[in-house]
């Protein structure tokens, strides 16, 4: 994804660029959701991760890592600018996807 590469380069140049951090997180969330749409039965927000082997499990971990990275990026953006509504909204989305509705509502309130 060329946009993700450009955003990663912008973040490498300026680690506290809240726009780039938030935009990259939105791309990662979108990629996660696209992957879930293509295989919706293999994931649930409350499903405990079991140690599995094989290519399919590796792909599931890669997809889940997108949400982890998005959450890290959004945490940096909010730490830099706590009032940045777009970052709060995306963080609420990650929490909602993961089934943490209380944290999601808190973020949505701040967005």
Phi, psi and omega in degrees: 000111186295327179295320179297320179297314178299317180293321177298322178294319178297320179292324177296324179285323183217097188296339182255024178284095187298327178295313180293319178300315182289319179296318178295320178298322179297320177297314181297319177298317178299318178295321177299311182296321177300317180294322180291324178295323182284341176214067188292336184278349184269002185216145170213148185296337182255000182293128178283141181279125176256150178285119179233164176240159175115168184296319182298317179296320179299319178294322178297319178295321178299318180293316179296326179298334178298319178291321178301313181294318179300317180296320177298314180297317181292325176299318177296317181297316182289326177296322179288317182219089183300341182267003184286099189299321182297319178296318178298318179298312181295323177295319175300322178296316179299313179299319179296316178302320182279358176088009179265081187290328178296312179295323179298313180300320179299316179293318180297325178298326181276352183269000000 
